[in-house]
Structures are given as C-alpha cells and as structure tokens.
Amino acid sequence: MRLLADENLHPVTVSHLRGVGHNVEWVKETSPGAQDEDILSRPDISELVLVTLDRDFGDLIFRQGFPTPRAILYSRLSRASG
C-alpha cells in the first residue's frame, strides 16, 4: 500500500509512518505548494491512500468530480511541534 501524505501532515507523523515500514510519499518533499486539485489529478491517484488533515478533498471528489484515491485517511492528530 502506497501512502501519499498531504503537505499539512506534521513531520513526526510522516517519520513515524515511514519508521514502521510504510511507503510514504510526502507532498511537502515532492511537490511543495501543490494545490488539492493537482494532487487529485495525479495519474496514479487511484493507487494511493491519501493521508491528510484537510476535509476539502471530499468536496472536490463528491461535488466537483475529481478522481478518487484508493482511500482517504483523515488524521485528527494535533499539529504539535517537534
């Protein structure tokens, strides 16, 4: 399973996911500043599990018809520093 971590995820979360063996691409590293529309328009989006804090993806998919990821995980972890 390939994870696509939205830019808004805390680095500790991304590090932990990678540390336990998940294949994580972090938008902050590969496409900094990418708009949500650009993320959903990726040709491989249907193969990715999107991890995000942003609920706007649901609107883009269900109301505006953007392609869907394999799944979306909404993280509710705090954005604690460090």
N, C-alpha and C positions, 0 to 999 in steps of 0.2 A: 504494500500500500504506500503510495506516494502522498506526502503531505505538502500543501502549499500554505505557508504561514503568511498571513497578511502583514503588511508593514507595521501595523499598530500593535502587534504582539510584543510583549516585553522580551528582551534578550535572554533572560533567565528561563522563560518558558521554552523558547526555541532551543536553547542549550540543553535543557532537561529532555526534551523530546528526542534530540539527537543522541544524547547520552544513554538513553535506554534503547537505542538501536533503530529509531525511525528515520526514514529517508525524508528529510525536510529541506525544501527549498524556501528560503525566506525572501519575500519580495523586497525587503529593505536592502538586501545584498545584491539581488539580481536585476531588479527593476525599480530602484528608488523613485518615489513620486508617482508611480503608476496609478492611474485612476481605476476605480472599481470596474468600470466598463471595459477597460483594457485587460484587466485580469480575467474577466469572464469571457472575453473574446479570444483567449489563447486557444490555439488549435488542439492542445492536449487537455483542456479543462475537464472533459468528461472522464479522464483517468485520474484526476486529482481529488483529494479530500482537502477542502479549504478550511483553515482554522483562522478565525477572526473574532474581533470584538465588535465588529460593525454589522448592524442589522440591515443596512441599506441593500445588501446583496439579495435579500428576499424580495424586495420591491423590484429590483432590476430583473430578477428572474420571473416572478409571477405576474407582474404588471406590465413590464416592458419587453418580455420575451427573450431575454438574453439566454445563452446556452447555460446548462447546469453542470456543476461539478458532480463528481461521484457522490459526494456528501458535503455538508457544511457543518462544522463544529463551532458553535458559538462559545467562546471562552468567557467566563464570568470571573476569572481570577483578577485580583486587584492589579493595578499597574504600579506596584511597589518598586521603588528604586533598588538598584544593587543587584 
